[in-house]
Amino acid sequence: MSPLPPFDPALFTSEGDRAALRTVLRHHWAACRDRTLALFDRITASHFCPQLHSDYSPLGWHLGHLGWTEELWILQQCAGEKPLDPTLNRLFAADSLPKAERQNLPDRGWILDYLAEVRSRVLAYLDRAPVDQQVRLWVWLLQHESQHNETVAFLHRLATGLPPLPATALPSPDFDSVIIPAGTVVVGCDRIETQDNERPAQRVWVDGFECDRFPVTQGQYHEFIAADGYQNPDHWSAAGWQWRTTHAITQPLHWQPDPTGQHHPVCGISYYEAEAYAHFVGKRLPTEWEWEKAAGSNGSGETLWPYPWGEDPPQPHHSNFDTQIGHTTAVNAYPQGQSKTGCWDLLGNVWEWTATPFAPYPGFEAYPYRGYSAAYFDGQHQVMRGGSWATRPWGLRNSFRNWYQPWVREIFVGVRLVRSL
């Protein structure tokens, strides 16, 4: 896929060039929608309407929801237009029908026509929109579509199974660790693309710690399985052991024990499994601020880089993201993506669990509606960092916070471990 033009911060001010900003937004919106349509081109009719997992909506619902959300925020809220079809609110609103009742969908062709009609009207409005005042919303919608893309990707993979991992000629990773010195850093971010839960940026003190250079690989995790780690309650928290025994869990969800994948990151583990493995090897999960410091420290001052490699937006040589590969890669496949601290594979490939419960930063302000993040500040969700091979570029940055309940493992998620100094 061709590189995306960068968002120039100068365009996000009231003095910015509206025409230039419209051009950039058009390019990004077209690129994001192209990815959505390409993703759904691979989804057969047998997988479009059924609910593939009890915790998630049908794949086809996500497609309709994208059009409905775009219509709601741009055409209705910004342009002041009336709904194209008020009955769609009940079907495609996120807080309407229970997920199990979302299977009675219009056919794919109708939903695609609806998306095209909404997009046509949105682009017509863009020509006259005060985009310098609305740009945060337009960029939020890019990320909204991107996040639904990733949900569709992992649900589709659950239904179709994992492809065999190709052999790699890469040498074995150097499984050592790096020392991250103590100090104050600015975590979070106030850039226009950041979500409400990433804001406001704040200065925090982070104690020194030792961080694994790579995320935990399948080869490393296999040692836990071979040592009967799933049968030994000593490694597990009380909640984790209850979950493991109740569901008879004996290995990661996306487990591919073939030797060709031994240097790929372990993928499809719950927070409970990550925690148990950490106990097995005598380490712990990082806090999210430890993770962010390891990813973004540039070696000078308190300011963190937005990406491990610096200021430049993600490109294919940096990491495995945007479904460009279609599966995980070896953790040492992207030397140009490593951080200044010496950590590899921080963005893309697999998400990484942290020890931090999902909670608001001091000074949090909900956007674009009160429940977007705040509904999950319930003490029952853990923060994940980093992104996966299916994460779109609009959601790939050091400060991005993903969140799931500790038993969830359908997503493409692994772990990187640390040790206190």
C-alpha positions as CSV (number, residue, x, y, z in Angstrom):
1,M,0.0,0.0,0.0
2,S,1.2,3.5,-0.8
3,P,2.5,5.7,2.0
4,L,0.0,8.0,3.6
5,P,0.6,11.8,3.6
6,P,1.4,13.0,7.1
7,F,-0.9,15.1,9.1
8,D,0.8,18.4,9.3
9,P,0.2,19.9,12.7
10,A,0.1,23.4,11.1
11,L,-3.2,22.4,9.4
12,F,-4.9,21.7,12.7
13,T,-5.0,25.4,13.8
14,S,-7.6,27.9,12.8
15,E,-5.0,29.6,10.7
16,G,-4.3,26.4,8.8
17,D,-5.0,25.9,5.1
18,R,-8.5,24.4,5.0
19,A,-8.0,23.3,1.4
20,A,-4.8,21.5,2.2
21,L,-6.4,19.8,5.2
22,R,-9.4,18.7,3.1
23,T,-7.0,17.1,0.6
24,V,-5.2,15.2,3.4
25,L,-8.4,14.1,5.0
26,R,-9.8,12.9,1.6
27,H,-6.6,10.8,1.0
28,H,-6.7,9.2,4.5
29,W,-10.5,8.5,4.4
30,A,-10.2,6.9,0.9
31,A,-7.2,4.8,2.1
32,C,-9.0,3.6,5.2
33,R,-12.2,2.7,3.3
34,D,-10.2,0.9,0.6
35,R,-8.8,-1.3,3.4
36,T,-12.2,-1.9,4.9
37,L,-13.6,-3.0,1.5
38,A,-10.6,-5.2,0.8
39,L,-11.0,-6.9,4.2
40,F,-14.7,-7.7,3.5
41,D,-13.9,-8.9,0.0
42,R,-12.3,-11.9,1.8
43,I,-15.4,-12.7,3.9
44,T,-17.7,-15.2,2.4
45,A,-21.5,-15.1,2.7
46,S,-21.4,-17.9,5.3
47,H,-19.4,-15.7,7.6
48,F,-21.1,-12.4,6.9
49,C,-24.3,-12.6,9.0
50,P,-23.9,-15.3,11.7
51,Q,-22.5,-14.4,15.1
52,L,-19.1,-16.0,15.1
53,H,-18.4,-15.5,18.8
54,S,-20.9,-14.9,21.6
55,D,-19.1,-11.7,22.8
56,Y,-19.0,-10.0,19.4
57,S,-21.3,-8.7,16.7
58,P,-21.6,-10.4,13.3
59,L,-19.0,-9.3,10.8
60,G,-21.7,-7.8,8.5
61,W,-23.0,-5.7,11.4
62,H,-19.6,-4.0,11.7
63,L,-19.8,-2.9,8.1
64,G,-23.2,-1.4,8.5
65,H,-22.2,0.2,11.8
66,L,-19.3,2.0,10.1
67,G,-21.7,3.7,7.7
68,W,-24.2,4.5,10.4
69,T,-21.6,6.1,12.6
70,E,-20.2,8.2,9.8
71,E,-23.7,9.4,9.0
72,L,-24.5,10.2,12.6
73,W,-21.4,12.3,13.3
74,I,-20.8,14.0,10.0
75,L,-24.1,14.2,8.2
76,Q,-26.4,14.6,11.2
77,Q,-24.3,16.2,13.9
78,C,-22.1,18.4,11.7
79,A,-24.1,19.0,8.5
80,G,-27.5,19.0,10.2
81,E,-29.0,16.5,7.8
82,K,-31.9,14.2,8.6
83,P,-31.2,10.4,8.9
84,L,-31.3,8.6,5.6
85,D,-33.3,5.8,7.3
86,P,-34.3,6.2,11.0
87,T,-34.9,2.5,11.3
88,L,-31.2,1.8,11.0
89,N,-30.6,3.3,14.5
90,R,-32.1,0.2,16.1
91,L,-29.9,-2.2,14.1
92,F,-26.6,-0.4,13.8
93,A,-26.2,1.7,17.0
94,A,-23.6,0.3,19.4
95,D,-26.0,0.5,22.4
96,S,-29.1,-0.9,20.7
97,L,-29.8,-4.5,20.0
98,P,-28.0,-7.2,22.0
99,K,-25.1,-8.7,19.9
100,A,-26.9,-12.0,19.5
101,E,-29.9,-10.2,17.9
102,R,-27.8,-8.4,15.2
103,Q,-27.7,-11.3,12.8
104,N,-30.9,-10.4,10.8
105,L,-29.0,-8.0,8.5
106,P,-29.7,-6.5,5.1
107,D,-27.8,-8.3,2.4
108,R,-24.2,-7.3,1.7
109,G,-25.1,-5.4,-1.5
110,W,-27.6,-3.2,0.4
111,I,-25.1,-2.4,3.1
112,L,-22.4,-1.6,0.6
113,D,-24.8,0.7,-1.3
114,Y,-25.6,2.4,2.0
115,L,-21.9,3.0,2.8
116,A,-21.4,4.4,-0.7
117,E,-24.3,6.8,-0.3
118,V,-23.2,8.0,3.1
119,R,-19.6,8.5,1.8
120,S,-20.8,10.4,-1.2
121,R,-22.8,12.8,1.0
122,V,-19.9,13.1,3.5
123,L,-17.4,14.1,0.8
124,A,-19.8,16.6,-0.6
125,Y,-20.1,18.2,2.8
126,L,-16.3,18.1,3.2
127,D,-16.1,20.7,0.5
128,R,-17.8,23.3,2.7
129,A,-17.1,21.9,6.2
130,P,-15.1,24.1,8.7
131,V,-12.6,21.2,8.9
132,D,-10.1,23.2,11.0
133,Q,-12.8,23.2,13.7
134,Q,-13.9,19.6,13.2
135,V,-10.6,17.8,12.3
136,R,-10.4,15.9,15.6
137,L,-13.8,14.3,14.8
138,W,-12.8,13.4,11.3
139,V,-9.6,11.7,12.6
140,W,-11.5,10.0,15.4
141,L,-13.7,8.4,12.7
142,L,-10.7,7.1,10.9
143,Q,-9.6,5.4,14.0
144,H,-13.1,4.1,14.7
145,E,-13.2,2.4,11.3
146,S,-9.7,1.1,11.9
147,Q,-10.6,-0.5,15.2
148,H,-13.6,-2.2,13.7
149,N,-11.4,-3.5,10.9
150,E,-9.2,-5.2,13.5
151,T,-12.2,-6.8,15.3
152,V,-13.4,-8.1,12.0
153,A,-9.9,-9.5,11.2
154,F,-9.5,-11.5,14.4
155,L,-13.1,-12.8,14.3
156,H,-12.6,-13.9,10.7
157,R,-9.4,-15.6,11.7
158,L,-11.2,-17.5,14.5
159,A,-13.7,-18.7,11.9
160,T,-11.2,-19.7,9.2
161,G,-8.2,-20.8,11.2
162,L,-4.6,-19.7,11.1
163,P,-2.4,-20.2,8.0
164,P,0.8,-22.2,8.4
165,L,3.7,-19.9,9.4
166,P,6.4,-19.7,6.7
167,A,10.0,-20.7,7.5
168,T,12.4,-17.8,8.2
169,A,16.1,-17.6,7.6
170,L,16.5,-15.0,10.5
171,P,19.0,-15.9,13.2
172,S,17.7,-16.6,16.7
173,P,16.8,-13.5,18.7
174,D,19.2,-12.4,21.4
175,F,16.9,-13.0,24.4
176,D,18.5,-10.5,26.7
177,S,17.1,-7.4,28.4
178,V,17.8,-3.7,28.5
179,I,18.0,-1.4,31.5
180,I,15.6,1.5,31.5
181,P,16.9,4.1,34.0
182,A,14.6,5.9,36.5
183,G,13.4,9.3,35.6
184,T,10.5,11.6,34.8
185,V,8.8,11.4,31.4
186,V,5.8,12.8,29.7
187,V,3.3,10.0,29.0
188,G,0.1,10.3,27.1
189,C,-0.3,12.7,24.2
190,D,-2.4,15.7,23.2
191,R,-1.9,15.5,19.5
192,I,-5.0,15.8,17.3
193,E,-5.2,12.1,16.5
194,T,-5.1,10.9,20.1
195,Q,-8.2,9.4,21.8
196,D,-9.7,10.8,24.9
197,N,-8.2,8.2,27.2
198,E,-4.7,9.1,26.0
199,R,-5.2,12.7,27.2
200,P,-4.0,14.9,28.7
201,A,-0.2,14.3,28.5
202,Q,1.3,14.3,31.9
203,R,4.7,14.1,33.7
204,V,5.2,11.0,35.7
205,W,8.1,9.4,37.6
206,V,9.0,5.9,36.4
207,D,11.4,3.8,38.6
208,G,14.3,2.1,36.8
209,F,13.5,-1.4,35.5
210,E,14.9,-4.2,33.3
211,C,12.8,-4.8,30.2
212,D,12.9,-7.8,27.8
213,R,14.3,-6.8,24.4
214,F,11.5,-8.8,22.7
215,P,8.0,-9.9,23.4
216,V,7.7,-13.5,24.7
217,T,8.0,-16.0,21.8
218,Q,6.2,-19.2,21.1
219,G,9.5,-21.1,21.8
220,Q,9.8,-19.5,25.2
221,Y,6.2,-20.0,26.0
222,H,6.4,-23.7,25.0
223,E,8.7,-24.2,28.0
224,F,5.8,-23.1,30.3
225,I,3.4,-25.6,28.6
226,A,6.0,-28.4,28.7
227,A,6.6,-27.8,32.4
228,D,2.9,-28.3,33.1
229,G,2.4,-24.6,33.8
230,Y,-1.3,-25.0,33.0
231,Q,-1.6,-27.6,35.6
232,N,0.3,-25.9,38.4
233,P,-1.9,-23.4,40.4
234,D,1.2,-21.9,42.0
235,H,1.8,-19.8,38.9
236,W,-1.7,-18.5,38.7
237,S,-3.7,-15.8,40.5
238,A,-6.8,-17.0,42.2
239,A,-9.0,-15.5,39.5
240,G,-6.7,-16.8,36.8
241,W,-6.8,-20.3,38.1
242,Q,-10.5,-20.3,38.4
243,W,-10.8,-19.1,34.8
244,R,-8.3,-21.7,33.6
245,T,-10.0,-24.7,35.3
246,T,-13.5,-23.6,34.4
247,H,-12.7,-23.4,30.7
248,A,-10.2,-26.2,30.7
249,I,-7.5,-24.0,29.1
250,T,-4.3,-25.8,28.2
251,Q,-2.6,-23.6,25.6
252,P,-2.9,-20.2,23.9
253,L,-5.8,-19.7,21.6
254,H,-3.7,-18.9,18.5
255,W,-1.1,-21.6,19.3
256,Q,1.1,-22.8,16.4
257,P,3.7,-25.2,17.9
258,D,5.4,-25.8,14.5
259,P,9.2,-25.1,14.9
260,T,9.0,-22.5,12.1
261,G,7.1,-20.3,14.4
262,Q,9.2,-20.6,17.5
263,H,10.6,-17.0,17.2
264,H,7.2,-15.5,16.5
265,P,5.5,-13.9,19.5
266,V,3.1,-16.0,21.5
267,C,-0.4,-14.9,20.4
268,G,-3.9,-15.2,21.8
269,I,-3.2,-15.3,25.5
270,S,-5.3,-13.9,28.3
271,Y,-4.0,-11.5,30.9
272,Y,-4.3,-14.4,33.3
273,E,-2.0,-16.6,31.1
274,A,0.5,-13.7,30.7
275,E,0.6,-13.3,34.5
276,A,1.1,-17.0,35.1
277,Y,3.9,-17.2,32.5
278,A,5.6,-14.2,34.2
279,H,5.5,-15.9,37.5
280,F,7.0,-19.1,35.9
281,V,10.1,-17.2,34.7
282,G,10.4,-14.9,37.8
283,K,9.4,-11.7,36.1
284,R,6.3,-9.5,35.9
285,L,4.2,-7.5,33.4
286,P,5.2,-3.9,32.8
287,T,3.0,-1.0,33.9
288,E,1.7,0.9,30.9
289,W,4.0,3.8,31.7
290,E,7.0,1.5,31.9
291,W,6.0,0.2,28.5
292,E,5.6,3.7,27.0
293,K,8.9,4.8,28.4
294,A,10.7,1.7,26.9
295,A,9.0,2.4,23.6
296,G,9.4,6.1,23.3
297,S,12.4,7.3,25.3
298,N,14.8,9.1,23.0
299,G,17.7,9.3,25.4
300,S,17.4,13.0,26.2
301,G,14.9,14.9,28.3
302,E,11.4,14.0,29.4
303,T,9.6,14.0,26.0
304,L,8.9,10.7,24.5
305,W,8.8,9.9,20.8
306,P,5.4,9.0,19.3
307,Y,6.9,5.9,17.7
308,P,9.8,3.7,18.8
309,W,12.0,4.7,15.9
310,G,11.2,8.5,16.2
311,E,8.8,11.0,14.7
312,D,8.1,9.5,11.3
313,P,4.7,7.7,10.8
314,P,4.8,3.9,10.5
315,Q,6.1,2.5,7.2
316,P,6.3,-1.2,6.2
317,H,10.0,-1.4,7.1
318,H,9.2,-0.4,10.7
319,S,6.9,-3.2,11.8
320,N,4.3,-5.8,11.0
321,F,0.9,-4.0,10.8
322,D,-2.0,-3.1,8.6
323,T,-2.5,-6.8,7.6
324,Q,0.4,-6.3,5.2
325,I,1.7,-9.8,6.1
326,G,-1.4,-11.5,7.2
327,H,0.1,-13.2,10.3
328,T,2.7,-12.7,12.9
329,T,6.4,-12.5,12.0
330,A,9.5,-13.3,14.0
331,V,10.1,-10.8,16.8
332,N,13.5,-9.8,15.2
333,A,12.2,-9.2,11.7
334,Y,12.2,-5.4,11.8
335,P,15.6,-4.0,13.0
336,Q,14.5,-0.5,11.8
337,G,11.6,-0.5,14.2
338,Q,13.5,-0.9,17.4
339,S,13.4,1.8,20.0
340,K,16.3,4.0,21.2
341,T,16.3,1.9,24.4
342,G,17.0,-1.3,22.4
343,C,13.6,-2.9,22.5
344,W,12.2,-4.5,19.4
345,D,8.8,-5.3,18.0
346,L,6.9,-2.8,20.1
347,L,4.4,-1.6,17.5
348,G,2.5,-4.2,15.5
349,N,2.8,-8.0,15.4
350,V,0.9,-8.6,18.7
351,W,-0.6,-6.4,21.4
352,E,1.1,-6.6,24.8
353,W,-0.7,-6.9,28.1
354,T,0.3,-4.5,30.9
355,A,-0.2,-4.7,34.6
356,T,-2.3,-1.5,34.6
357,P,-6.1,-1.4,35.0
358,F,-7.8,0.9,32.4
359,A,-8.5,4.2,34.1
360,P,-8.7,7.8,33.2
361,Y,-5.7,10.1,33.3
362,P,-6.0,13.1,35.6
363,G,-7.9,15.8,33.8
364,F,-9.7,13.3,31.5
365,E,-12.4,14.8,29.2
366,A,-14.7,12.4,27.3
367,Y,-14.7,12.7,23.5
368,P,-16.7,12.5,21.3
369,Y,-19.3,11.2,23.7
370,R,-19.3,10.5,27.4
371,G,-19.3,6.7,27.2
372,Y,-16.6,6.1,24.5
373,S,-13.9,5.3,27.0
374,A,-15.5,6.1,30.3
375,A,-17.9,3.2,30.2
376,Y,-14.8,0.9,30.6
377,F,-13.3,2.7,33.6
378,D,-14.8,-0.1,35.7
379,G,-11.8,-1.8,37.2
380,Q,-12.5,-4.9,35.0
381,H,-10.3,-4.0,32.0
382,Q,-6.6,-4.2,31.6
383,V,-4.5,-1.9,29.3
384,M,-2.8,-3.3,26.3
385,R,-0.2,-1.5,24.3
386,G,1.5,-1.7,21.0
387,G,-0.9,-2.9,18.2
388,S,-0.9,-6.1,16.2
389,W,-0.3,-7.3,12.6
390,A,-4.0,-6.3,11.9
391,T,-3.8,-2.8,13.4
392,R,-4.3,0.0,10.9
393,P,-1.8,2.8,10.8
394,W,-4.3,5.3,12.3
395,G,-4.2,3.4,15.6
396,L,-0.5,2.7,15.8
397,R,1.5,4.8,18.2
398,N,3.2,4.5,21.5
399,S,0.6,6.4,23.5
400,F,-2.4,4.4,22.2
401,R,-4.3,2.5,24.9
402,N,-6.3,-0.6,24.1
403,W,-8.3,-2.3,26.8
404,Y,-9.9,-5.7,27.4
405,Q,-11.1,-7.9,30.2
406,P,-8.4,-10.2,31.6
407,W,-9.9,-13.4,30.3
408,V,-10.2,-12.2,26.7
409,R,-7.8,-13.8,24.2
410,E,-9.5,-13.7,20.8
411,I,-7.4,-10.7,19.9
412,F,-3.9,-10.9,18.6
413,V,-2.2,-10.3,22.0
414,G,1.0,-11.5,23.7
415,V,3.2,-10.0,26.4
416,R,6.6,-8.5,27.1
417,L,8.1,-8.9,30.6
418,V,10.1,-6.7,32.9
419,R,11.9,-7.0,36.2
420,S,12.3,-4.4,38.9
421,L,15.8,-3.1,39.6
